Amino acid sequence: MSLRLFDTATRELRDFTPREAGKVGMYICGLTTQGAPHIGHIRFAVAFDVLRRWLETGHGYAVTLVRNVTDIDDKVLRKAAESGEDWFALSYRNERLTTLALDALGVEPASYEPRATGHVPDMVTLMETLVEKGHAYPAPDGSGDVYFDVRSWPEYGSLSNQSIEDMVAAEDADPRGKRDPRDFALWKGRKSEEPETASWPTPFGAGRPGWHLECSAMARRWLGEEFDIHGGGIDLRFPHHENELAQSRAAGLGFARYWLHNAWVTVKGEKMGKSLGNALEVRHLLETTRPIVLRYFLTAAHYRSTIEYHPGSLDEAAAAVERIEGFLERAARRGDVAAAAAASALPAEFVASMDDDLGVSGALAVVHDTVRAGNTALDDADDEAALAAAASVVAMTDVLGVNPLATHWGGTHRGSDAVAESALDTLVRVQLEARQHARQERDFARADEIRDALVAAGIAITDTPSGAEWSLTRPERHEAAAD
Protein backbone atom coordinates (compact mmCIF):
# COMPACT_ATOMS: atom_id res chain seq x y z
CA MET A 1 0.00 0.00 0.00
CA SER A 2 1.39 3.41 -0.95
CA LEU A 3 1.28 6.45 1.30
CA ARG A 4 -2.05 8.26 1.01
CA LEU A 5 -2.62 11.74 2.41
CA PHE A 6 -5.76 13.84 2.68
CA ASP A 7 -5.30 16.84 0.40
CA THR A 8 -7.33 19.83 1.57
CA ALA A 9 -7.27 21.34 -1.93
CA THR A 10 -9.00 18.36 -3.56
CA ARG A 11 -10.82 17.28 -0.38
CA GLU A 12 -9.86 13.64 -0.91
CA LEU A 13 -7.23 11.05 -0.06
CA ARG A 14 -4.49 11.04 -2.67
CA ASP A 15 -1.57 8.72 -3.33
CA PHE A 16 1.55 10.66 -2.44
CA THR A 17 4.01 11.02 -5.31
CA PRO A 18 6.87 13.50 -4.87
CA ARG A 19 7.72 15.82 -7.73
CA GLU A 20 11.32 14.54 -7.61
CA ALA A 21 12.00 10.86 -6.97
CA GLY A 22 13.46 10.18 -3.53
CA LYS A 23 13.06 13.76 -2.30
CA VAL A 24 10.31 15.71 -0.54
CA GLY A 25 10.07 19.47 -0.07
CA MET A 26 7.73 20.51 2.76
CA TYR A 27 6.81 23.96 4.04
CA ILE A 28 4.89 24.47 7.28
CA CYS A 29 3.77 27.78 8.68
CA GLY A 30 5.60 28.46 11.92
CA LEU A 31 4.50 30.66 14.77
CA THR A 32 4.02 34.39 14.92
CA THR A 33 6.29 35.35 17.78
CA GLN A 34 4.03 37.72 19.72
CA GLY A 35 3.93 35.46 22.78
CA ALA A 36 5.15 32.25 24.40
CA PRO A 37 3.81 29.08 22.72
CA HIS A 38 0.96 27.01 24.16
CA ILE A 39 0.12 23.43 23.24
CA GLY A 40 -2.46 24.58 20.71
CA HIS A 41 0.34 26.39 18.88
CA ILE A 42 2.74 23.47 19.09
CA ARG A 43 0.43 20.74 17.87
CA PHE A 44 1.16 21.53 14.21
CA ALA A 45 4.91 21.04 14.75
CA VAL A 46 4.41 17.66 16.42
CA ALA A 47 1.96 16.49 13.74
CA PHE A 48 4.26 17.39 10.87
CA ASP A 49 7.27 16.01 12.73
CA VAL A 50 5.50 12.63 12.64
CA LEU A 51 4.88 13.07 8.90
CA ARG A 52 8.51 13.94 8.31
CA ARG A 53 9.70 10.92 10.32
CA TRP A 54 7.39 8.64 8.37
CA LEU A 55 8.49 10.02 5.01
CA GLU A 56 12.10 9.42 6.02
CA THR A 57 11.85 6.13 7.94
CA GLY A 58 8.82 4.54 6.31
CA HIS A 59 9.58 5.53 2.71
CA GLY A 60 13.23 6.49 2.60
CA TYR A 61 12.72 10.03 1.31
CA ALA A 62 15.24 12.80 1.86
CA VAL A 63 13.04 15.52 3.35
CA THR A 64 13.76 19.24 3.22
CA LEU A 65 11.53 20.84 5.84
CA VAL A 66 11.09 24.62 5.97
CA ARG A 67 9.36 26.07 9.03
CA ASN A 68 9.23 29.86 9.01
CA VAL A 69 9.24 32.40 11.83
CA THR A 70 6.79 35.29 11.43
CA ASP A 71 8.82 37.85 13.34
CA ILE A 72 7.12 41.00 11.99
CA ASP A 73 3.36 41.30 12.16
CA ASP A 74 0.54 43.49 13.49
CA LYS A 75 0.35 41.38 16.66
CA VAL A 76 4.10 41.59 17.29
CA LEU A 77 4.04 45.38 16.97
CA ARG A 78 0.97 45.70 19.18
CA LYS A 79 2.38 43.46 21.92
CA ALA A 80 5.68 45.30 21.86
CA ALA A 81 3.95 48.67 22.16
CA GLU A 82 1.89 47.40 25.09
CA SER A 83 5.00 46.17 26.92
CA GLY A 84 7.11 49.21 26.02
CA GLU A 85 9.93 47.27 24.38
CA ASP A 86 11.47 46.98 20.93
CA TRP A 87 9.41 44.71 18.69
CA PHE A 88 12.49 42.74 17.57
CA ALA A 89 13.48 42.07 21.19
CA LEU A 90 10.02 40.74 22.04
CA SER A 91 9.96 38.68 18.86
CA TYR A 92 13.36 37.11 19.45
CA ARG A 93 12.56 36.25 23.07
CA ASN A 94 9.41 34.40 22.02
CA GLU A 95 11.22 32.75 19.13
CA ARG A 96 13.67 31.33 21.65
CA LEU A 97 10.82 30.07 23.85
CA THR A 98 9.31 28.38 20.81
CA THR A 99 12.61 26.73 19.92
CA LEU A 100 13.01 25.47 23.49
CA ALA A 101 9.45 24.09 23.49
CA LEU A 102 9.91 22.26 20.19
CA ASP A 103 13.23 20.82 21.31
CA ALA A 104 11.76 19.70 24.65
CA LEU A 105 9.04 17.79 22.80
CA GLY A 106 11.48 16.03 20.49
CA VAL A 107 10.53 17.90 17.31
CA GLU A 108 13.45 17.55 14.93
CA PRO A 109 15.03 20.84 13.79
CA ALA A 110 13.83 22.20 10.45
CA SER A 111 16.19 22.03 7.48
CA TYR A 112 15.74 25.80 7.26
CA GLU A 113 13.95 28.14 9.64
CA PRO A 114 13.81 31.51 7.85
CA ARG A 115 12.64 34.71 9.50
CA ALA A 116 10.30 36.96 7.57
CA THR A 117 12.50 40.01 8.18
CA GLY A 118 15.39 38.27 6.41
CA HIS A 119 13.46 37.89 3.15
CA VAL A 120 12.03 41.33 2.39
CA PRO A 121 13.82 41.59 -1.01
CA ASP A 122 12.22 38.29 -2.05
CA MET A 123 8.83 39.65 -1.03
CA VAL A 124 9.29 42.90 -2.98
CA THR A 125 10.27 40.92 -6.09
CA LEU A 126 7.15 38.75 -5.82
CA MET A 127 4.96 41.80 -5.23
CA GLU A 128 6.38 43.59 -8.27
CA THR A 129 5.63 40.53 -10.41
CA LEU A 130 2.00 40.53 -9.27
CA VAL A 131 1.61 44.23 -10.03
CA GLU A 132 3.16 43.77 -13.49
CA LYS A 133 0.79 40.86 -14.24
CA GLY A 134 -2.25 42.90 -13.20
CA HIS A 135 -3.05 40.86 -10.10
CA ALA A 136 -2.05 43.54 -7.58
CA TYR A 137 -2.20 47.32 -7.33
CA PRO A 138 -0.86 50.09 -5.10
CA ALA A 139 -3.47 52.01 -3.10
CA PRO A 140 -4.39 55.24 -4.94
CA ASP A 141 -4.34 57.25 -1.70
CA GLY A 142 -0.55 57.28 -1.46
CA SER A 143 -0.55 55.26 1.78
CA GLY A 144 2.05 52.84 0.45
CA ASP A 145 -0.36 49.89 0.78
CA VAL A 146 -0.36 47.31 -2.02
CA TYR A 147 -3.30 44.93 -2.45
CA PHE A 148 -3.94 41.65 -4.24
CA ASP A 149 -6.93 41.92 -6.56
CA VAL A 150 -8.92 38.79 -5.68
CA ARG A 151 -11.28 39.18 -8.65
CA SER A 152 -8.33 39.05 -11.03
CA TRP A 153 -7.78 35.41 -10.10
CA PRO A 154 -10.77 33.21 -11.03
CA GLU A 155 -9.59 30.33 -8.81
CA TYR A 156 -9.62 32.44 -5.65
CA GLY A 157 -11.52 30.49 -2.98
CA SER A 158 -10.70 27.04 -4.36
CA LEU A 159 -8.66 25.89 -1.33
CA SER A 160 -11.37 26.78 1.19
CA ASN A 161 -14.17 25.81 -1.22
CA GLN A 162 -16.06 29.11 -1.15
CA SER A 163 -17.03 31.82 -3.60
CA ILE A 164 -15.87 35.42 -3.34
CA GLU A 165 -19.43 36.61 -2.71
CA ASP A 166 -19.61 34.44 0.42
CA MET A 167 -16.34 35.74 1.89
CA VAL A 168 -16.04 38.35 4.60
CA ALA A 169 -13.99 41.48 3.99
CA ALA A 170 -10.24 41.20 4.57
CA GLU A 171 -9.46 43.01 7.82
CA ASP A 172 -5.69 43.14 7.39
CA ALA A 173 -5.50 46.78 6.22
CA ASP A 174 -7.50 49.99 5.96
CA PRO A 175 -10.15 49.37 3.27
CA ARG A 176 -10.15 52.93 1.94
CA GLY A 177 -7.72 52.15 -0.89
CA LYS A 178 -9.22 48.79 -1.91
CA ARG A 179 -11.11 48.03 -5.10
CA ASP A 180 -12.93 45.22 -3.31
CA PRO A 181 -13.28 44.81 0.48
CA ARG A 182 -11.95 41.24 0.11
CA ASP A 183 -8.67 42.31 -1.51
CA PHE A 184 -5.85 41.52 0.91
CA ALA A 185 -2.69 43.41 1.71
CA LEU A 186 0.60 42.39 0.16
CA TRP A 187 2.34 45.41 1.66
CA LYS A 188 1.38 47.78 4.45
CA GLY A 189 2.54 51.39 4.20
CA ARG A 190 4.34 52.75 7.23
CA LYS A 191 2.18 54.53 9.80
CA SER A 192 3.43 57.42 11.90
CA GLU A 193 2.89 55.60 15.19
CA GLU A 194 4.96 52.57 14.11
CA PRO A 195 8.72 52.39 14.72
CA GLU A 196 11.06 53.16 11.83
CA THR A 197 12.80 49.84 12.45
CA ALA A 198 9.62 48.07 11.25
CA SER A 199 9.80 49.64 7.80
CA TRP A 200 11.58 48.81 4.54
CA PRO A 201 11.77 50.79 1.28
CA THR A 202 9.96 49.61 -1.88
CA PRO A 203 9.05 51.20 -5.25
CA PHE A 204 5.53 51.63 -3.83
CA GLY A 205 6.54 53.30 -0.59
CA ALA A 206 8.10 52.41 2.75
CA GLY A 207 6.35 49.87 4.94
CA ARG A 208 6.33 46.23 5.90
CA PRO A 209 5.11 42.99 4.35
CA GLY A 210 1.69 41.46 4.74
CA TRP A 211 1.56 38.09 6.46
CA HIS A 212 0.54 36.15 3.35
CA LEU A 213 3.28 37.56 1.12
CA GLU A 214 5.90 36.50 3.67
CA CYS A 215 5.23 32.78 3.40
CA SER A 216 4.96 32.68 -0.40
CA ALA A 217 8.33 34.41 -0.74
CA MET A 218 10.09 32.24 1.86
CA ALA A 219 8.72 28.99 0.44
CA ARG A 220 9.91 30.02 -3.03
CA ARG A 221 13.35 30.97 -1.75
CA TRP A 222 14.05 27.69 0.05
CA LEU A 223 11.99 25.12 -1.88
CA GLY A 224 11.76 26.57 -5.37
CA GLU A 225 8.79 27.57 -7.49
CA GLU A 226 7.03 24.24 -6.90
CA PHE A 227 7.30 21.86 -3.96
CA ASP A 228 5.46 18.88 -2.51
CA ILE A 229 3.64 19.62 0.74
CA HIS A 230 2.36 22.75 2.44
CA GLY A 231 1.07 22.23 5.98
CA GLY A 232 -0.32 24.10 8.93
CA GLY A 233 -3.22 24.39 11.34
CA ILE A 234 -6.77 24.21 9.99
CA ASP A 235 -7.37 27.79 11.11
CA LEU A 236 -4.79 28.91 8.51
CA ARG A 237 -6.69 27.43 5.57
CA PHE A 238 -8.55 30.72 5.15
CA PRO A 239 -7.49 33.39 4.67
CA HIS A 240 -3.77 32.72 5.03
CA HIS A 241 -3.28 29.63 2.87
CA GLU A 242 -5.98 30.66 0.41
CA ASN A 243 -4.13 33.93 -0.09
CA GLU A 244 -0.73 32.25 -0.34
CA LEU A 245 -2.05 29.93 -3.03
CA ALA A 246 -3.72 32.71 -5.03
CA GLN A 247 -0.77 35.12 -5.06
CA SER A 248 1.76 32.37 -5.79
CA ARG A 249 -0.18 30.84 -8.67
CA ALA A 250 -1.05 34.29 -10.04
CA ALA A 251 2.68 35.07 -10.11
CA GLY A 252 3.24 31.95 -12.21
CA LEU A 253 4.54 29.62 -9.49
CA GLY A 254 3.49 25.99 -9.23
CA PHE A 255 3.69 26.28 -5.42
CA ALA A 256 2.39 23.40 -3.26
CA ARG A 257 1.19 20.12 -4.80
CA TYR A 258 -0.48 18.82 -1.58
CA TRP A 259 -2.10 20.79 1.25
CA LEU A 260 -2.34 19.22 4.73
CA HIS A 261 -4.00 20.74 7.78
CA ASN A 262 -4.04 19.61 11.41
CA ALA A 263 -6.97 20.19 13.77
CA TRP A 264 -7.03 22.22 16.99
CA VAL A 265 -6.44 21.51 20.65
CA THR A 266 -9.64 22.49 22.46
CA VAL A 267 -10.68 23.08 26.05
CA LYS A 268 -14.37 22.49 26.80
CA GLY A 269 -15.05 22.51 23.08
CA GLU A 270 -13.35 25.85 22.42
CA LYS A 271 -10.17 26.37 20.43
CA MET A 272 -7.24 27.04 22.73
CA GLY A 273 -6.10 30.64 22.67
CA LYS A 274 -4.73 33.33 24.96
CA SER A 275 -7.60 35.65 24.06
CA LEU A 276 -10.01 33.04 25.45
CA GLY A 277 -8.03 32.61 28.65
CA ASN A 278 -7.64 28.84 28.17
CA ALA A 279 -4.11 28.67 26.80
CA LEU A 280 -1.73 26.16 28.40
CA GLU A 281 1.82 27.31 27.78
CA VAL A 282 4.30 24.54 27.07
CA ARG A 283 6.90 25.86 29.52
CA HIS A 284 4.37 25.80 32.37
CA LEU A 285 3.02 22.33 31.57
CA LEU A 286 6.57 20.98 31.52
CA GLU A 287 7.00 22.08 35.13
CA THR A 288 4.65 19.24 36.13
CA THR A 289 4.70 16.90 33.13
CA ARG A 290 7.50 14.85 31.61
CA PRO A 291 8.22 16.05 28.05
CA ILE A 292 7.75 12.58 26.54
CA VAL A 293 4.28 12.44 28.11
CA LEU A 294 3.26 15.78 26.60
CA ARG A 295 4.65 14.65 23.25
CA TYR A 296 2.61 11.43 23.49
CA PHE A 297 -0.54 13.41 24.32
CA LEU A 298 -0.11 15.62 21.25
CA THR A 299 0.80 12.67 19.02
CA ALA A 300 -1.82 10.09 19.98
CA ALA A 301 -4.80 11.49 18.06
CA HIS A 302 -5.05 11.57 14.26
CA TYR A 303 -3.67 14.86 13.03
CA ARG A 304 -7.01 15.86 11.47
CA SER A 305 -8.90 15.10 14.69
CA THR A 306 -9.45 17.66 17.44
CA ILE A 307 -7.64 16.97 20.73
CA GLU A 308 -9.85 17.84 23.69
CA TYR A 309 -7.74 18.71 26.73
CA HIS A 310 -9.19 17.93 30.16
CA PRO A 311 -7.60 17.66 33.63
CA GLY A 312 -6.94 13.92 33.28
CA SER A 313 -5.53 14.05 29.75
CA LEU A 314 -1.89 14.04 30.75
CA ASP A 315 -2.43 11.34 33.39
CA GLU A 316 -3.81 9.06 30.66
CA ALA A 317 -0.84 9.84 28.43
CA ALA A 318 1.56 9.22 31.34
CA ALA A 319 0.00 5.83 32.01
CA ALA A 320 0.40 4.84 28.35
CA VAL A 321 4.04 5.95 28.28
CA GLU A 322 4.80 4.10 31.50
CA ARG A 323 3.33 0.86 30.12
CA ILE A 324 5.78 1.10 27.22
CA GLU A 325 8.69 2.03 29.47
CA GLY A 326 7.92 -0.71 31.96
CA PHE A 327 7.96 -3.39 29.27
CA LEU A 328 11.20 -2.12 27.72
CA GLU A 329 12.85 -2.02 31.14
CA ARG A 330 11.85 -5.64 31.77
CA ALA A 331 12.95 -6.75 28.30
CA ALA A 332 16.32 -5.02 28.63
CA ARG A 333 17.21 -7.39 31.48
CA ARG A 334 16.88 -10.33 29.08
CA GLY A 335 19.03 -8.98 26.23
CA ASP A 336 20.23 -6.03 24.17
CA VAL A 337 17.03 -4.28 23.07
CA ALA A 338 18.82 -1.50 21.18
CA ALA A 339 20.80 -3.99 19.06
CA ALA A 340 17.67 -6.00 18.32
CA ALA A 341 15.79 -2.83 17.34
CA ALA A 342 18.44 -1.87 14.80
CA ALA A 343 17.62 -5.01 12.83
CA SER A 344 13.88 -4.98 13.42
CA ALA A 345 11.32 -4.44 10.65
CA LEU A 346 8.15 -2.47 11.33
CA PRO A 347 5.00 -4.62 11.70
CA ALA A 348 2.78 -4.68 8.59
CA GLU A 349 -0.23 -3.43 10.59
CA PHE A 350 1.74 -0.43 11.80
CA VAL A 351 2.91 0.39 8.27
CA ALA A 352 -0.64 0.09 6.90
CA SER A 353 -1.98 2.49 9.55
CA MET A 354 0.72 5.06 8.95
CA ASP A 355 0.32 4.85 5.18
CA ASP A 356 -3.40 5.52 5.60
CA ASP A 357 -3.12 9.30 6.07
CA LEU A 358 -0.86 8.93 9.12
CA GLY A 359 -3.26 6.79 11.15
CA VAL A 360 -1.40 7.27 14.43
CA SER A 361 -4.27 5.92 16.54
CA GLY A 362 -4.14 2.57 14.73
CA ALA A 363 -0.34 2.61 14.83
CA LEU A 364 -0.35 3.10 18.61
CA ALA A 365 -2.84 0.27 18.97
CA VAL A 366 -0.22 -1.97 17.33
CA VAL A 367 2.41 -0.62 19.73
CA HIS A 368 0.34 -1.46 22.81
CA ASP A 369 -0.71 -4.87 21.44
CA THR A 370 2.98 -5.63 20.99
CA VAL A 371 3.74 -4.45 24.54
CA ARG A 372 1.08 -6.82 25.90
CA ALA A 373 2.43 -9.71 23.84
CA GLY A 374 5.96 -8.93 24.98
CA ASN A 375 4.99 -8.88 28.65
CA THR A 376 3.27 -12.24 28.22
CA ALA A 377 6.45 -13.62 26.64
CA LEU A 378 8.47 -12.34 29.58
CA ASP A 379 6.05 -13.98 32.02
CA ASP A 380 6.51 -17.23 30.10
CA ALA A 381 10.31 -16.86 30.11
CA ASP A 382 10.31 -16.70 26.29
CA ASP A 383 13.22 -14.28 26.01
CA GLU A 384 13.50 -14.55 22.24
CA ALA A 385 9.89 -13.51 21.66
CA ALA A 386 10.14 -10.80 24.31
CA LEU A 387 13.23 -9.25 22.71
CA ALA A 388 11.61 -9.36 19.27
CA ALA A 389 8.57 -7.56 20.67
CA ALA A 390 10.76 -4.97 22.41
CA ALA A 391 12.72 -4.34 19.23
CA SER A 392 9.47 -3.80 17.35
CA VAL A 393 8.17 -1.41 20.00
CA VAL A 394 11.37 0.64 19.85
CA ALA A 395 11.20 0.85 16.05
CA MET A 396 7.55 1.92 16.07
CA THR A 397 7.81 4.48 18.85
CA ASP A 398 10.90 5.94 17.20
CA VAL A 399 8.79 6.78 14.15
CA LEU A 400 6.25 8.53 16.40
CA GLY A 401 8.90 10.38 18.39
CA VAL A 402 8.01 8.67 21.70
CA ASN A 403 10.72 6.02 21.96
CA PRO A 404 11.65 5.95 25.69
CA LEU A 405 15.11 4.63 24.82
CA ALA A 406 15.91 7.56 22.51
CA THR A 407 18.82 9.68 23.68
CA HIS A 408 16.60 12.77 23.57
CA TRP A 409 14.45 11.43 26.40
CA GLY A 410 17.46 10.35 28.42
CA GLY A 411 16.94 6.74 27.39
CA THR A 412 18.73 4.10 29.42
CA HIS A 413 20.18 0.66 28.65
CA ARG A 414 23.15 1.98 26.72
CA GLY A 415 26.71 2.81 27.72
CA SER A 416 27.24 3.61 31.39
CA ASP A 417 23.48 3.56 31.97
CA ALA A 418 23.38 -0.11 30.99
CA VAL A 419 26.15 -0.89 33.46
CA ALA A 420 24.28 0.88 36.26
CA GLU A 421 21.06 -0.92 35.30
CA SER A 422 22.83 -4.28 35.42
CA ALA A 423 24.28 -3.55 38.85
CA LEU A 424 20.89 -2.44 40.18
CA ASP A 425 19.26 -5.56 38.73
CA THR A 426 21.76 -7.77 40.58
CA LEU A 427 21.09 -6.03 43.90
CA VAL A 428 17.31 -6.12 43.50
CA ARG A 429 17.40 -9.80 42.49
CA VAL A 430 19.15 -10.63 45.77
CA GLN A 431 16.33 -8.94 47.67
CA LEU A 432 13.67 -10.67 45.59
CA GLU A 433 15.26 -14.04 46.26
CA ALA A 434 15.30 -13.26 49.99
CA ARG A 435 11.63 -12.27 49.78
CA GLN A 436 10.76 -15.50 47.98
CA HIS A 437 12.64 -17.55 50.59
CA ALA A 438 10.75 -15.76 53.38
CA ARG A 439 7.43 -16.53 51.70
CA GLN A 440 8.37 -20.21 51.34
CA GLU A 441 9.20 -20.24 55.05
CA ARG A 442 5.80 -18.56 55.64
CA ASP A 443 7.58 -15.60 57.19
CA PHE A 444 5.17 -13.16 55.52
CA ALA A 445 6.10 -10.28 57.80
CA ARG A 446 9.70 -10.52 56.57
CA ALA A 447 8.54 -10.83 52.93
CA ASP A 448 6.39 -7.73 53.30
CA GLU A 449 9.24 -5.88 54.95
CA ILE A 450 11.51 -6.57 51.95
CA ARG A 451 8.80 -5.55 49.50
CA ASP A 452 8.08 -2.33 51.40
CA ALA A 453 11.77 -1.44 51.49
CA LEU A 454 12.02 -1.86 47.72
CA VAL A 455 8.88 0.19 47.12
CA ALA A 456 10.21 2.95 49.38
CA ALA A 457 13.37 2.98 47.24
CA GLY A 458 11.25 3.59 44.11
CA ILE A 459 11.10 0.00 42.88
CA ALA A 460 7.77 -1.59 41.97
CA ILE A 461 7.36 -5.35 42.34
CA THR A 462 5.08 -7.44 40.10
CA ASP A 463 4.56 -11.14 40.83
CA THR A 464 4.31 -13.20 37.62
CA PRO A 465 3.99 -16.95 36.94
CA SER A 466 7.73 -17.05 36.21
CA GLY A 467 8.70 -15.12 39.34
CA ALA A 468 8.81 -11.59 40.66
CA GLU A 469 9.72 -8.75 38.27
CA TRP A 470 10.74 -5.22 39.17
CA SER A 471 10.60 -1.82 37.54
CA LEU A 472 11.41 1.73 38.54
CA THR A 473 8.46 3.81 39.65
CA ARG A 474 8.08 7.43 38.60
CA PRO A 475 6.94 10.29 40.80
CA GLU A 476 3.43 11.59 40.52
CA ARG A 477 3.15 14.80 38.55
CA HIS A 478 2.44 16.89 41.66
CA GLU A 479 5.51 15.42 43.36
CA ALA A 480 7.68 16.25 40.34
CA ALA A 481 6.37 19.81 40.47
CA ALA A 482 7.27 20.11 44.14
CA ASP A 483 10.79 18.84 43.41
Secondary structure, 3 states (H helix, E strand, C coil): CCCEEEECCCCEEEECCCCECCEEEEEECCCECCCCCEHHHHHHHHHHHHHHHHHHHHCCCEEEEEECEECCCHHHHHHHHHHCCCHHHHHHHHHHHHHHHHHHCCCCCCCECCEHHHCHHHHHHHHHHHHHCCCEEECCCCCCCEEECHHHCCCCCCCCCCCHHHCCCCCCCCHHHCCCCCCEEEEEECCCCCCHHHCECCCCCCEEECHHHHHHHHHHHHHCCEEEEEEEEHHHHHHHHHHHHHHHHHCCCCEEEEEEEECCEEECCEECCHHHCCCCEHHHHCCCCCHHHHHHHHHCCCCCCCEEECCCHHHHHHHHHHHHHHHHHHHHCCCCHHHHHHCCCCCHHHHHHHHECCCHHHHHHHHHHHHHHHHHHHHCCCHHHHHHHHHHHHHHHHHHCCCCCCHHHCCCCCHHHHHHHHHHHHHHHHHHHHHHHHHHCCCHHHHHHHHHHHHHCCEEEEEECCEEEEEECCCCHHHHHHC
